[in-house]
Amino acid sequence: MTREAHSPASARPDPPSTPEPGPGGKPALLSQRTALILFIAVAIGVGVGVLTFFAEKPCPKAALARLLTTEACVVRPHKLID
């Protein structure tokens, strides 16, 4: 949404953009922002899972820690990268 220099700012923010079409003309599966947020969440989740495994050997506990951390880390970067 473009506006002229003398017009007032809109009270409503612009809607989130849709992914840009890829080289074949098809829309991208994920936007760059979504891919970045998921990458950050997975990287932190894997780190927590590895540290949990080294601290306490049961694999299910480490896997559960990794999954819960990944899920929690999706929300925070979503608010941070705005």
Contacts in CASP RR format, 6 or more apart in sequence:
PFRMAT RR
TARGET T0000
AUTHOR 0000-0000-0000
METHOD contacts of the structure
MODEL  1
MTREAHSPASARPDPPSTPEPGPGGKPALLSQRTALILFIAVAIGVGVGV
LTFFAEKPCPKAALARLLTTEACVVRPHKLID
1 10 0 8 1.000
1 14 0 8 1.000
3 9 0 8 1.000
3 10 0 8 1.000
17 31 0 8 1.000
18 27 0 8 1.000
18 31 0 8 1.000
19 27 0 8 1.000
19 28 0 8 1.000
19 29 0 8 1.000
19 30 0 8 1.000
19 31 0 8 1.000
20 27 0 8 1.000
20 28 0 8 1.000
20 31 0 8 1.000
21 27 0 8 1.000
21 28 0 8 1.000
22 28 0 8 1.000
30 38 0 8 1.000
33 81 0 8 1.000
36 77 0 8 1.000
36 81 0 8 1.000
37 74 0 8 1.000
37 77 0 8 1.000
37 78 0 8 1.000
37 81 0 8 1.000
38 74 0 8 1.000
40 73 0 8 1.000
40 77 0 8 1.000
41 70 0 8 1.000
41 71 0 8 1.000
41 73 0 8 1.000
41 74 0 8 1.000
41 77 0 8 1.000
42 70 0 8 1.000
44 69 0 8 1.000
44 70 0 8 1.000
44 73 0 8 1.000
45 65 0 8 1.000
45 66 0 8 1.000
45 67 0 8 1.000
45 69 0 8 1.000
45 70 0 8 1.000
45 73 0 8 1.000
46 66 0 8 1.000
47 66 0 8 1.000
48 65 0 8 1.000
48 66 0 8 1.000
48 69 0 8 1.000
49 62 0 8 1.000
49 63 0 8 1.000
49 65 0 8 1.000
49 66 0 8 1.000
49 69 0 8 1.000
50 62 0 8 1.000
52 61 0 8 1.000
52 62 0 8 1.000
52 65 0 8 1.000
52 66 0 8 1.000
53 59 0 8 1.000
53 62 0 8 1.000
56 62 0 8 1.000
END
